[in-house]
Amino acid sequence: MAVVQPTTSKKAVMRAGKTLAECYENQCELEAEALDILNNWRLSHSYPLEKIRLHLEKNSKLVDSKALIGQRIKRVPSIVSKLQRFSSMRLDRMQDLGGCRAVVSSVSDVYEVVKRVKGSRILSEFKNEKDYIKEPKLGGYRGYHLIYIYKNKKYEKLNGLQIEMQIRTAVQHSWATAVEVVGAFTAQSLKSSQGSVAWLDFFDLVSNYFQYIEEGMKFSKSPSDLKQLADAVNAIPFIQACVVTANHIDKEKHEWASYFLMEFNPSEGKINIRSYPTNLLKQAGDDYLAAEKRCKAVIGAEAALVSTNDLKNLRIAYPNYFADTRTFMNNLGRVLR
């Protein structure tokens, strides 16, 4: 594969990160020079990421032959948003610009993969780890993260770059997918614990109940606390409507469209989807407002305006998100039945 190496110093990378964070906070246009530095810096992680991903894949497949493996370079909006949210964060020290993921069958598989990865030979240096299964993140995220510092004699400029491994169960992964789906359709960064308190509380509680499922706990009756939160955000029909809308957009191939308005009316049992080019964004906003007003008059009705970029990023982060969302809905049904 082509190898991209850093073209600037770490101090220049740090300054570019600060500049971009300030632009984000002040809602001004991101500076071109700072963006170029950021792009070169994140792409420099591609080669180390590929090498460390292969190491994760080898060890994961030994534990679970059906393990799903993925990798990604962090998106610019996610990088800049993270720099803005955490004042002490530095672009040159960000640990997850390059990330790879293994999705395995069970919690015991997660810990076995971690044991094998840490116990096997790898040129890169182990830095730290986070067990978000025993101590979930604020908001309910669960998984196990390992950070490695890349080392290589051939490409010395890549030495010191950090790569993150994420090891999750299929249930934990389905939860993360659902958070991303709802975040994309409601224009909220739910995975960063930003947005609707009702949705955040819902996913936090779902995470707890999904953990109970993985521990083999059986529910004698539907948990009233979760059912109340699910009803408050109209979770089940809204997530189903999001998936139907995304599937429709994929099949119809609207290359010219930049925005899609989804309006779900449960009393009619149908979903209306309208598409808009970039130059009709104001019209899309006006129609969205009108749809929200209509939905207020119908119990369970929902409206959402989603951009094609949001859906594209969702597909990149979660290539199997249709299947993952079905897994989430099935597990949610197991709790609420």
Secondary structure, 3 states (H helix, E strand, C coil): CCCCCCCCCHHHHHHHHHHHHHHHHCCCCCCHHHHHHHHHHHHCCHHHHHHHHHHHHHHHHHHCCCCEEEEEECCHHHHHHHHHHCCCCCHHHCCCCEEEEEEECCHHHHHHHHHHHHHCCCCCEEEEEEECCCCCCCCCCCCEEEEEECCCCCCHHHCCCEEEEEEEEHHHHHHHHHHHHHHHHHCCCHHHCCCCHHHHHHHHHHHHHHHHHHCCCCCCCCCHHHHHHHHHHCHHHHHHHHHHHHHHHHHHCCCCCCEEEEEEECCCCEEEEEEECHHHHHHHHHHHHHHHHHHHCCCCCEEEEEEHHHHHHHHHHCCCHHHHHHHHHHHHHHHHC
